[in-house]
Amino acid sequence: MTAPAGFQKGTFRGLAFVTEGQQASGGRRLVVHEFPQSEDHVVEELGRKAKRFSLDLHIRGADFIDRANAFEDALDAPGDGMLVHPWRGTMRVSVDDYSRTDSTGDGGITTFSVQFVKSGLPASPAPSTDTAAVANGVAGETITAAPAAFAGSFNVVGATAFVEGAANDLIAKLGDATAIQAGLLGGAGPALRTFQDYAARLGAGELVRDAAGLGLAIVNLVGAVSALGESAPGRIEALRSLLGFGDDFDPIPGDTPARNLQAANEAAFVQLVNVSAASELIAAIAATPFGSYDDAIALRDGVADQLSALSLRQADIADDTGSDAFDALRRAMIADVAARAGTLARLQSYTPATTEPALTIAYRLYGDADRDLEIVDRNRIDHPGFVQGGVALHVLTPSIQVANG
């Protein structure tokens, strides 16, 4: 932008303006104490006033409205920003007040009257909550309480033989479900051996008659599945799968005391598996660094829906304690993800005009060719040297505005 004669150029947050003059104010902070029946007074000095600069800034040209709108966004942005003052040089300032006037005169011009305050010492940081630690705490409390609740609801001692047989079938189904997840996670080494140890203990025939011991074995087995996951996405997916354990079970027929006991045992067993998986899942999410705001929110919403459904299921069978456990986990997870996702980059669509290497696209978007694998992984591109032109990609918001193509 060429400055008209008599105008000086400057920038705020990197956006250009021109101006004809400036005003500044300063001085000392004083308190004047005047006393009754006295001709004298006392002046108490409290230090230097904050330095203020008043500028009438002009944005001119055919596209002045668009550039003025961007400049207004910069003035409204939180925190201080870099001002290149035409006469005083570069400094960090905060915006105290401004007004805007648009005019079609002189080929189109917007005038901002802005009062800047020179930045001083950094403000003391506001107290913040470690939401990941809170989520971990809720998960720990929930999983600690779960085996005792199970032991109070599950019993096969003295029951008809088919009731104990049905309970053993549940153990077998859990063994199969966890074995599938262990295989998908591809665990190896000590973590796999630990999982196999817990699976073997769960399969011991006499354990079904020890409700307290069985409850601990179930919790430990679910924890072992979680420990197998070396990648956060795999671990989270495995635990989300176990949230659905029991969904495909057939209803138990009949209304005899034995059938009712079988149904109660099944409900307690499924609940323990689900709440153990939910607790491990919330801890896994708390330990996950998210790649983007969109990824975090999609995970938050999906898990919240699952936990809400489980909470409603327990409420429907009058298990208020179980329902409250899922609700507490859901609230802790939502608060944690919201707190950590707020400052993350958003996803947007970008369509390269021609087929070209991922590193070229990465450099164009971010000024950093080393971010090519980020684009490749997010879009599951087969060959990083040949990203197909004309096909939309999901990319993190670039630091500068880049047009598609």
HELIX and SHEET records of a PDB file:
HELIX    1   1 PHE A   64  ASP A   76  1                                  13    
HELIX    2   2 GLY A  105  GLY A  107  5                                   3    
HELIX    3   3 THR A  131  ALA A  151  1                                  21    
HELIX    4   4 ALA A  161  LEU A  185  1                                  25    
HELIX    5   5 PRO A  190  LEU A  202  1                                  13    
HELIX    6   6 GLY A  205  ARG A  209  5                                   5    
HELIX    7   7 ALA A  211  LEU A  228  1                                  18    
HELIX    8   8 ALA A  232  LEU A  243  1                                  12    
HELIX    9   9 PRO A  257  ALA A  286  1                                  30    
HELIX   10  10 TYR A  293  ASP A  316  1                                  24    
HELIX   11  11 ASP A  320  ALA A  341  1                                  22    
HELIX   12  12 ALA A  358  TYR A  366  1                                   9    
HELIX   13  13 ALA A  369  ARG A  371  5                                   3    
HELIX   14  14 ASP A  372  ASN A  379  1                                   8    
SHEET    1   A 7 GLN A   8  PHE A  12  0                                        
SHEET    2   A 7 LEU A  15  SER A  25 -1                                        
SHEET    3   A 7 ARG A  52  ARG A  60 -1                                        
SHEET    4   A 7 ILE A 109  LYS A 118 -1                                        
SHEET    5   A 7 GLY A  89  SER A 103 -1                                        
SHEET    6   A 7 GLY A  81  HIS A  85 -1                                        
SHEET    7   A 7 GLN A   8  PHE A  12 -1                                        
SHEET    1   B 2 ARG A  28  GLU A  34  0                                        
SHEET    2   B 2 HIS A  41  ARG A  48 -1                                        
SHEET    1   C 2 LEU A 347  TYR A 350  0                                        
SHEET    2   C 2 LEU A 393  LEU A 396 -1                                        
END                                                                             
